[in-house]
Amino acid sequence: MLKNKHLKDWSCIVSKQMPHLSIPQAIGLATWSFGVVMTKSSSLTQVSHLIAQLNGEKPNTVRQRLKEWYQEAPAKKGLHRRDLDVSSCFAPLLLWVLSLLPKNVEDIALALDATSIGDKFTVLSMNILLGGSGIPVAWYIVGATEPGSWKPHWQKLISQVQGVIPANFRVIVAADRGLYADWLYQLIESVGWHPFLRINHQGTYRLPSQQTWQPLAHLVRQGGQSWSGEVLCFKTNPLSCTLLARWDLDYKDPWLILTDLKPEDANVLWYGLRSCTECVYRDLKSDGWQWHNTRLLLPQRAERMWLVLAVATLWMVILGGTHENQSSTSNLEQLPPGHMALNQPMGFKKERHLSCFLLGFVTLMANLLNNRTIHLERWSSFPHTPVDAFYTCNSS
């Protein structure tokens, strides 16, 4: 039984957004994510001690309950125990995020990525990119040395959230060079989203009106150059697509991006959103939940803990973005006409001192100390300045 008011409030929010979960599963998810946020750690020991003190229980009692939450059914004590199917939470989790975005938003950026947790796991994750940060919305975890193709895992992840994002939304799906495959491009395209996949520059391409194949490396040969056009890419297994190329000054390599959008409808700079994925991992690890120190060994248990971390991350990113909106919008409106701040170039972005994630944590602590209730509000607009309809990633 929950005794702390703030934990009760959070449990109500989580239960409402995850209505398919049983009461024990929803309360367990809320308790775990609440404890992770309050301790800034995914440590079972730390979270158990916090919740025990809040509920007036023994730490070992809480520890056993929290441990059983992520265990498989045969490892739990008692009758009528069942597994938590993490994949059943992907669609509700994505819907939860979408419900908190500005009402006029019709552009979504997703990133597919793989990250290793030492020599234990490799996490294949789909992240929605927001506010210079991101939130995991679907994932699959394999052993770090487990053989086999990742193709069926990516196919399943995309199918599990297919149809959740409204059809009128423009969805770009970014992935780095290590994940490129023609089947992945076609899979993303088949669900009505737009691939934005980076490739290496060792291959070849040709224009539809020509017969000669040209080296991709010749598209942009030095910093400051860019190019875009419809092409057939790769002599072996040719792909009809739009190729976007850009080489910014001081970058070691150019960006070569394949998409199904027309050249005039796409901007190669959107690929810069993918760097927000690195912010996601930083939030899950050093800035937030210390996931890199996990002692879990089984991928299935780690997948359930990622649900906890995803919900905790959602909480912080949305709360931080809401606060940033509230603290920045009114200041510009109060400035007199002609003020220099109103005459900045279109690309001007106010410096961000804290990421939405860290700002969310600071805001939550201030709210609790001021005896405010726990709640999440819909963003009125994206924090900072959107570039070409997609949100820029400039957190620090």
N, C-alpha and C positions, 0 to 999 in steps of 0.2 A: 504494500500500500504506500502511495506517495504522500509525504507529509509537507514537503516544501512547496510553497505557492508557485514559485518560478518554475520548478520542475513540473508541476501540474499544468501550468499554462503551456509550456513547451510540449508536453505530452498530448494535450488537446490539439495543438497545431499539427503535430506529426500524424496523429490518428486520423484527423480530417483529410490530410493529403494522401494517406496510405490506407484507404478504407478496406482494401482487400485483405489486409493483414489481420490475424487474430488479435484479440486484446493483449495477450502476453507478448506477442511479437511486436506490436506497435509500442507498447510501454517499454519493452526492452530496447528497441531502436531509439526511442526518445531519451531513455535514461543513459544509454551509452553515448549518444551524440551530445547530450547536455554535459555529461562528465568530461568528455573529450575537450569540449570548448572551455569549460571552467578550469581544467587542469593544463590546457594546451599540451595534451599528451594522449596518445592512444594506449598507454600502459594500463593493463588490467589492474595492477596493484594500486596505482594512483587513483584511478577512477573508482575502484571499489571502496577505498578509504573515504573518498569525498562523499559518495552516495550513502555510505553507512552512517556518516555523521549527520547528513541531512535528514535521513529517515529514522535515526535512532536505532540502527541495526548493528549487528556484528559484522566486521569487515569480511570474514570468511563466508558468511551467509550471502552477502551481496556478491562476493567474488564468484561463488559457485553459480549463482543465478545469471550473472553476466557472461560467464564462461559457457554455460549451456546455451545461451542465446545464439552463439556462432557455431556451436558443435552440430554434428550430424545426429539424427535421431537415435541411432543405436548407442551413442556415447552418453546420452542423457539419462538421468535417473527418473523413475516413475513410469506410469502407464500413459498411453495416448500422447506420447511425445512425437513431434514431427519436425522435418527439416524446414528451414526457411528457404524458399525458392527466390534467390536474389534476382533472377531475371524477370520475375513478375513485378518487380519494383521499378524497372527501367522506364516504362511508359508513364506511370504516375509521377516519377521523379522529374521527367522532362516536362510533363504537363504542369507540375508545380512551378518550375522555372518560368515557363511561358506565361503563366497566370500573373507573374510579378513584373513582367516587362512592360514598358510604356504601351499604351493602347494603340498608338499609331505605328508601331513597329511591324514591318513586313519583310525584314531582312535578318537572317540568322546565319551565324558562322559556327561551323563545327570543325573539330580537328580529330583526326585519327592518329594515334601514336602508340608506341611501345616503349616501356621503361622497365629497367631491371631493378630489383631490390636485392643488392648484393649477389650472392650465388644461390639465392632461394627461389625467387619468382621472376617471371616476366609478365608484366601487366599490359594487356591490350585494351586500350580505353578510347572511348568517344567522349569528347569534352565539348560543352557549349561555351563559347568564348564571350565574356562579358566584362566590361569595366576594367580592362587591363588585366583581368584574371580569367578564371574559368571554373567550370563545375563539371565533374564527371557525371555522365548520365547513363552510361552503359559500359561494361567492362567484362573481360574474361581473363583469368589468371592461370598460367601454366607454370610448371616447374622450370627453373632456369636452364636446365640441361635436357628438358623433355624433347625428344625428336618429333618430327612431323610438321606438316604444313599449317600455317596460320589461316589459310584461306577459309576453311569451314567456320572458324571462329568469327572472322570478320563478317562473313555472310549471315551468320546467326545474329550477331549484334545489330546489324543494320535492319534485319527483318523484324527484330523485337521492338524497334521504335518506328518502323515504317508506318506512315499514316498518322502519327501523333501530331506532327507539325502541320498546321492548316495548309491546304493546297495553294492558297494565294501567296504564301510566303516564298521569297527567294532564299534558297538555302545553298551556301557554298560549303564544300567539304574539303578541307586542306589536309595534305599529308606530305611528309618529307620524302626525300629521294629513296630512302631505304624501304619504303612501303609501296613504291609504284609497281603496278601490274596492270595489264590491259583489262583483265577480268574485274579488277577493283574499279577502274574507270567506268566500265560498262555497268557494273552493279550499282554504283552511285547514280548514274544516269537513269537506270531503269526504275528507280523509286521516285523520280521527279526532282532530284537534287542536282546540283552542279558540281562536278569534280573540279578541284583546283590542286592538281597534283604536280609536285616538283619532280623533275627528272635530271639525270646526269647529262653532261654535254658531249658524251662520247659517240652518240648515235648519229643518224642522218634524218633528213626530212626533204620533202619536195613540195613545191607549189602545185595545186591541181592542174594548172595550165601548162606545166612543164613536165618533161620526162626525166630530167637529170636530178639525181639525188645529191644533196649538199650536206656537208658536215654541220651538225648543230653548233659546233664550236666556232663556226664562222659567222653566226648570227650577230653577236655582239662581241667585239674583240678587245674592248678596253672600257674602263670605267667611264660613266657618263652617257653610255649608249643604251638605246632601248628599241624594241621592234615588236610588232604583233601582226598576225595574219592567219588565215585559214590554210591548213597544210595537211599533207599525209605525213605522219611521223613514224619513223622506223621502217627500214626496208624489209625486215622480217616481221611478220604480223603487223602490217601497216594499220595505223589508227587515223581516221578522219577526225580532225579536231581543230581547235584554235590554239595556236602557240603564242605565248607571251614571253618576251625576253627582256631582261633589264640587268644592267651591271652598274651598280652604284659605286661612286668613288670610295676608296678605302676598303671595299669588300674583296675578299680573296677570289670568289667565284661569282659568276652571274646567276640570276634566277632564271630558270627555264620552266615555265608552268604550262600544263595542258588543261584545257577546259572545254566544255561544250557550248559556252556562251559565245556570242558573236564578238569579234574584236572591239566593236564600238560599245558593247555592253559590259565589258570586263575591264578591270584595272589590275595590273600586275601587283600593285602595292597592297591589294587585299591579302596577298599571301603573307604579308607582315603580321597579320593577325595570328598566324600559327605560333609565333613566338610566345603568345600568351600561355601556350601549353607548358612552357618551362616555368611560368609563374604558378600553374596548377601544382606541379610537382614540388616547387619550393614551399607552397602553402601546406601541402600534405606532409612535408618533411620538416625542414629546419625552421621555417617561419610559423608553423602551426602544430601539426599533430605528431611530429617525431616518428612518422611511419617507417623511416629507414631503420629504426631500432627494434622493429617488431620481432617477437620471438615465435610467432606462428610458423609452422612448418608445412601445413597442408594447404594447397591452393584453394580448396572449397571453403575453408574457414577464413582464409584471407579475403576471398570474394565477399563474404558477409561483413567483414570488418570494413571493406571499402564502401559498403552501403552506409555504414556509420560515418565514415570520413566524408563521403559525398554530401550527406545531409548536414553535417557540421559546417562544411565548406559553403554550401548553399546559404545557410543561415548568415555566415559572416560576410560573404560577398554581397548579398542582397541588402543586408543591413548597412554595410559600408557605403554602397552605392546610393541608397536612400538618403543617408546623412549628407553625402557629398552633394547631391542634388539640392537639398534643402539649404545648405550653407553657401552655395555658389550662385544660384539663380537670382536671388533677390538683390545681390550686390550690384550686378550689372544693370538691373532695371532701375536702380536708384541713381545711376550716374547721369549727369546732365548731357544733353545732346552735344556732340562734338568732342566728348572726352576721348583722350588718346586710346583708352582701353577698348573703345567701340570701333576704332579704326584700324585694328590689327588685321593682317592678312588672313585669308580664309583658313589657312592651315594652322593658325595660332592656337596653341593649347596651353592652358594654365598649367604651371608646374604642379605635379602631384607629389606631395611629401610622403604620403602613406598610400599603399595599395588599398583597393576597396576591401580586401580581405583583412588587413591589419586595422584599417579604419573601422571595420565592422566590430572587431574585438574590442577596440577602445570605446566605441559607442555603446556596446552592450554593457561593459563594466560601469560606464558613467550612468547608464539608465538604471542598472540595478542599485547602485549607490544612491541614486535619487528616487528610489522606490517606484520606478515606472514598470508597468507590466511588460512582459515579453510579447512582441508582436512583429509581424512582417508586413510591410506596405508595398503596394505596386509602385515601381519607379514612375515618376512623372515624365522623365526623359532620360536618355543615356547620360551619365556623367561625362563632363568635358565635351569636346567637339567631335561629332561624327564626321568621317571623311568618306565621301561618295556613298553614303547611306550605311556603311559598316563602321562599327566602333573602332577607334584607334587604340592600339595597345601601347601605353606609355607609362606603366606603373614603375615605381621605384621602391 
